[in-house]
């Protein structure tokens, strides 16, 4: 991507989306002048997250941004309704035809799968939604970020992995030095107090508690 080139980034939001799925990639991508992120939805206006505590303004509709250069599809419990939402699925199909990259975070990959974008491809999602993804034509894997650069698709696992995905996307669009500089700008240096951030690391009791008590977060 040249210094003069400008790419339009469509970050899709919808009722009951997960905030960090959308805001994490936004925080990375908006730091490059050549990238112009826009939060889009079926209708303009405030769209609220899964618990209703946070609202983000959709500044454009699907019709107003039919052909973005980059698609970011976040997840959240609201994705379940989108699996049969034809305006959303049709927009994804059409936009993917001309997009430079189509990406997802968490259960956003379910929407890509429902749109037919992931047919036969490995992809990732939130650990509690892998079985749903399998039923939508994709091949679920546990990787944090899954790339199919020849198909212009990148999927990320649950919530926080959207930051990893966006940094990788930035490296592809620009170069690794730029991506590293942005990582430093946002001081993304994870040092969590607990080592339970994946099902491979968490003990059975933690997995059961997460599945039982935090259903809206999936």
MOHULIN-V360890 format. One record per residue. N is the residue number from 1. RES is the residue in three letters. PSI is psi in whole degrees, 0 to 359 (999 if undefined). D_FIRST is the distance of its C-alpha to the first C-alpha in whole Angstrom. Layout:
{{N | RES | PSI | D_FIRST} {N | RES | PSI | D_FIRST}}
//
This chain:
{{1 | UNK | 123 | 0} {2 | UNK | 166 | 4} {3 | UNK | 332 | 7} {4 | UNK | 345 | 8} {5 | UNK | 139 | 6} {6 | UNK | 130 | 8} {7 | UNK | 136 | 9} {8 | UNK | 126 | 12} {9 | UNK | 118 | 14} {10 | UNK | 114 | 17} {11 | UNK | 110 | 20} {12 | UNK | 133 | 23} {13 | UNK | 155 | 26} {14 | UNK | 163 | 30} {15 | UNK | 125 | 33} {16 | UNK | 42 | 34} {17 | UNK | 163 | 30} {18 | UNK | 126 | 30} {19 | UNK | 308 | 28} {20 | UNK | 334 | 26} {21 | UNK | 323 | 25} {22 | UNK | 316 | 23} {23 | UNK | 329 | 23} {24 | UNK | 303 | 22} {25 | UNK | 321 | 18} {26 | UNK | 314 | 18} {27 | UNK | 326 | 19} {28 | UNK | 307 | 16} {29 | UNK | 331 | 13} {30 | UNK | 351 | 15} {31 | UNK | 355 | 15} {32 | UNK | 121 | 11} {33 | UNK | 332 | 11} {34 | UNK | 350 | 8} {35 | UNK | 132 | 10} {36 | UNK | 98 | 13} {37 | UNK | 143 | 16} {38 | UNK | 130 | 19} {39 | UNK | 124 | 22} {40 | UNK | 158 | 24} {41 | UNK | 179 | 27} {42 | UNK | 325 | 29} {43 | UNK | 151 | 31} {44 | UNK | 155 | 30} {45 | UNK | 183 | 32} {46 | UNK | 131 | 32} {47 | UNK | 133 | 32} {48 | UNK | 149 | 33} {49 | UNK | 178 | 33} {50 | UNK | 327 | 35} {51 | UNK | 358 | 38} {52 | UNK | 358 | 38} {53 | UNK | 330 | 37} {54 | UNK | 137 | 34} {55 | UNK | 139 | 32} {56 | UNK | 139 | 29} {57 | UNK | 125 | 28} {58 | UNK | 118 | 27} {59 | UNK | 356 | 25} {60 | UNK | 158 | 25} {61 | UNK | 172 | 26} {62 | UNK | 317 | 25} {63 | UNK | 330 | 26} {64 | UNK | 340 | 24} {65 | UNK | 72 | 21} {66 | UNK | 343 | 21} {67 | UNK | 60 | 18} {68 | UNK | 159 | 15} {69 | UNK | 325 | 12} {70 | UNK | 134 | 13} {71 | UNK | 131 | 17} {72 | UNK | 114 | 18} {73 | UNK | 104 | 22} {74 | UNK | 173 | 24} {75 | UNK | 199 | 28} {76 | UNK | 165 | 31} {77 | UNK | 336 | 35} {78 | UNK | 346 | 34} {79 | UNK | 335 | 32} {80 | UNK | 319 | 35} {81 | UNK | 332 | 36} {82 | UNK | 342 | 32} {83 | UNK | 342 | 33} {84 | UNK | 12 | 36} {85 | UNK | 98 | 34} {86 | UNK | 321 | 33} {87 | UNK | 320 | 31} {88 | UNK | 313 | 28} {89 | UNK | 320 | 28} {90 | UNK | 321 | 28} {91 | UNK | 316 | 25} {92 | UNK | 314 | 23} {93 | UNK | 311 | 24} {94 | UNK | 315 | 23} {95 | UNK | 324 | 20} {96 | UNK | 332 | 19} {97 | UNK | 327 | 20} {98 | UNK | 359 | 16} {99 | UNK | 153 | 14} {100 | UNK | 321 | 11} {101 | UNK | 141 | 13} {102 | UNK | 124 | 17} {103 | UNK | 162 | 18} {104 | UNK | 159 | 21} {105 | UNK | 135 | 23} {106 | UNK | 227 | 27} {107 | UNK | 6 | 29} {108 | UNK | 333 | 26} {109 | UNK | 335 | 26} {110 | UNK | 322 | 29} {111 | UNK | 318 | 28} {112 | UNK | 319 | 25} {113 | UNK | 316 | 28} {114 | UNK | 332 | 31} {115 | UNK | 355 | 28} {116 | UNK | 7 | 28} {117 | UNK | 334 | 25} {118 | UNK | 13 | 26} {119 | UNK | 119 | 29} {120 | UNK | 1 | 30} {121 | UNK | 148 | 27} {122 | UNK | 145 | 27} {123 | UNK | 164 | 26} {124 | UNK | 166 | 27} {125 | UNK | 185 | 28} {126 | UNK | 144 | 31} {127 | UNK | 335 | 34} {128 | UNK | 357 | 36} {129 | UNK | 11 | 34} {130 | UNK | 324 | 34} {131 | UNK | 324 | 37} {132 | UNK | 317 | 36} {133 | UNK | 321 | 32} {134 | UNK | 326 | 34} {135 | UNK | 357 | 36} {136 | UNK | 18 | 33} {137 | UNK | 352 | 32} {138 | UNK | 170 | 30} {139 | UNK | 101 | 31} {140 | UNK | 138 | 31} {141 | UNK | 164 | 30} {142 | UNK | 359 | 31} {143 | UNK | 150 | 27} {144 | UNK | 322 | 25} {145 | UNK | 132 | 22} {146 | UNK | 126 | 22} {147 | UNK | 141 | 19} {148 | UNK | 80 | 19} {149 | UNK | 329 | 16} {150 | UNK | 338 | 17} {151 | UNK | 1 | 18} {152 | UNK | 39 | 15} {153 | UNK | 135 | 18} {154 | UNK | 128 | 18} {155 | UNK | 148 | 21} {156 | UNK | 153 | 23} {157 | UNK | 213 | 26} {158 | UNK | 136 | 28} {159 | UNK | 274 | 27} {160 | UNK | 339 | 26} {161 | UNK | 345 | 24} {162 | UNK | 331 | 21} {163 | UNK | 317 | 20} {164 | UNK | 314 | 20} {165 | UNK | 315 | 18} {166 | UNK | 323 | 15} {167 | UNK | 319 | 15} {168 | UNK | 316 | 14} {169 | UNK | 318 | 12} {170 | UNK | 321 | 10} {171 | UNK | 322 | 10} {172 | UNK | 317 | 9} {173 | UNK | 328 | 6} {174 | UNK | 266 | 6} {175 | UNK | 168 | 9} {176 | UNK | 325 | 13} {177 | UNK | 320 | 14} {178 | UNK | 315 | 12} {179 | UNK | 320 | 13} {180 | UNK | 321 | 16} {181 | UNK | 319 | 16} {182 | UNK | 320 | 16} {183 | UNK | 320 | 19} {184 | UNK | 321 | 21} {185 | UNK | 316 | 20} {186 | UNK | 3 | 22} {187 | UNK | 49 | 24} {188 | UNK | 94 | 24} {189 | UNK | 70 | 26} {190 | UNK | 127 | 28} {191 | UNK | 67 | 32} {192 | UNK | 150 | 34} {193 | UNK | 344 | 38} {194 | UNK | 150 | 38} {195 | UNK | 62 | 37} {196 | UNK | 33 | 37} {197 | UNK | 3 | 34} {198 | UNK | 161 | 34} {199 | UNK | 339 | 37} {200 | UNK | 338 | 37} {201 | UNK | 329 | 38} {202 | UNK | 148 | 40} {203 | UNK | 162 | 44} {204 | UNK | 324 | 45} {205 | UNK | 320 | 47} {206 | UNK | 318 | 43} {207 | UNK | 316 | 42} {208 | UNK | 318 | 45} {209 | UNK | 317 | 45} {210 | UNK | 319 | 41} {211 | UNK | 326 | 42} {212 | UNK | 320 | 45} {213 | UNK | 349 | 44} {214 | UNK | 49 | 41} {215 | UNK | 326 | 40} {216 | UNK | 338 | 38} {217 | UNK | 349 | 35} {218 | UNK | 999 | 35}}
//
